[in-house]
Amino acid sequence: MAYLEIQPQPALQSYIDAYWISEMTGHALHKTKILPDGCVDIIFNIEDDYRTEAGTILMKSEAIYFIGTMMRFKEYKTAGKAKLLGIRFKPGAFSYFFKLSSLYEFTDQSIELKNIALPVIHRIDEYTPAYLDQFFLHKLSPPKYSIIHIIKDIQEQNGQLKVGDIAKKHFTTPRQLERHFRNSVGVSPKTLSALYATSLSALKLKTIFQESV
């Protein structure tokens, strides 16, 4: 298994955590562990159907998927060849590029996207960071209300701030804060704070790809 992360250009780094490529070859069994980090991903399955070791299709060939905010640890055991290209958006940043009424309905969900304007990439060698940078720079449009600065505050405090204190500090109410977090992150501020508080390093929570077994 090969896994590579590439940083977007500086103008996008406040919103996009990384572009990543995962390539699995041969018929070996691959184990993938994913930790919840408050991020959402768009994933292109560039090659064959991505299947579990039991044969269940996780992602169809040449399909695009939206992975909502995760609330719990997940582990997948897959077999066969696969090439995945992902864009990992930082918590609260997806709304800077795409307009959805709420991310809450997508929490812990993997949804195939069929009617969303995204670049089409069918081969791994067609991928370049510059291509995606250009696309997302063109799409970049700040939402009416952003909570990125509030999320940064929670991260810097390792999730130790109480929701009431967060709301007071940022001149809003707990109820408004809850609504904005559900819409822009997919989970409540209390849940996101708990993710950071229970991690060894809130700023380093990442998807972990283990070696093939």
Secondary structure in CASP SS format (residue, H / E / C, confidence):
PFRMAT SS
TARGET T0000
AUTHOR 0000-0000-0000
METHOD secondary structure of the structure
MODEL  1
M C 1.00
A E 1.00
Y E 1.00
L E 1.00
E E 1.00
I E 1.00
Q C 1.00
P C 1.00
Q C 1.00
P H 1.00
A H 1.00
L H 1.00
Q C 1.00
S C 1.00
Y C 1.00
I E 1.00
D E 1.00
A E 1.00
Y E 1.00
W E 1.00
I E 1.00
S E 1.00
E E 1.00
M E 1.00
T C 1.00
G C 1.00
H C 1.00
A C 1.00
L E 1.00
H E 1.00
K E 1.00
T E 1.00
K E 1.00
I E 1.00
L C 1.00
P C 1.00
D C 1.00
G C 1.00
C C 1.00
V E 1.00
D E 1.00
I E 1.00
I E 1.00
F E 1.00
N E 1.00
I C 1.00
E C 1.00
D C 1.00
D C 1.00
Y E 1.00
R E 1.00
T E 1.00
E C 1.00
A C 1.00
G C 1.00
T C 1.00
I E 1.00
L E 1.00
M E 1.00
K C 1.00
S C 1.00
E C 1.00
A C 1.00
I E 1.00
Y E 1.00
F E 1.00
I E 1.00
G C 1.00
T C 1.00
M C 1.00
M C 1.00
R C 1.00
F C 1.00
K E 1.00
E E 1.00
Y E 1.00
K E 1.00
T E 1.00
A E 1.00
G C 1.00
K C 1.00
A E 1.00
K E 1.00
L E 1.00
L E 1.00
G E 1.00
I E 1.00
R E 1.00
F E 1.00
K C 1.00
P C 1.00
G C 1.00
A C 1.00
F H 1.00
S H 1.00
Y H 1.00
F C 1.00
F C 1.00
K C 1.00
L C 1.00
S C 1.00
S C 1.00
L C 1.00
Y H 1.00
E H 1.00
F H 1.00
T C 1.00
D C 1.00
Q C 1.00
S E 1.00
I E 1.00
E E 1.00
L E 1.00
K C 1.00
N C 1.00
I C 1.00
A C 1.00
L C 1.00
P C 1.00
V C 1.00
I C 1.00
H C 1.00
R C 1.00
I H 1.00
D H 1.00
E H 1.00
Y C 1.00
T C 1.00
P H 1.00
A H 1.00
Y H 1.00
L H 1.00
D H 1.00
Q H 1.00
F H 1.00
F H 1.00
L H 1.00
H H 1.00
K H 1.00
L C 1.00
S C 1.00
P C 1.00
P C 1.00
K C 1.00
Y C 1.00
S C 1.00
I C 1.00
I H 1.00
H H 1.00
I H 1.00
I H 1.00
K H 1.00
D H 1.00
I H 1.00
Q H 1.00
E H 1.00
Q C 1.00
N C 1.00
G C 1.00
Q C 1.00
L C 1.00
K C 1.00
V H 1.00
G H 1.00
D H 1.00
I H 1.00
A H 1.00
K H 1.00
K H 1.00
H C 1.00
F C 1.00
T C 1.00
T C 1.00
P H 1.00
R H 1.00
Q H 1.00
L H 1.00
E H 1.00
R H 1.00
H H 1.00
F H 1.00
R H 1.00
N H 1.00
S H 1.00
V C 1.00
G C 1.00
V C 1.00
S C 1.00
P H 1.00
K H 1.00
T H 1.00
L H 1.00
S H 1.00
A H 1.00
L H 1.00
Y H 1.00
A H 1.00
T H 1.00
S C 1.00
L C 1.00
S C 1.00
A H 1.00
L H 1.00
K H 1.00
L C 1.00
K C 1.00
T C 1.00
I E 1.00
F E 1.00
Q C 1.00
E C 1.00
S C 1.00
V C 1.00
END
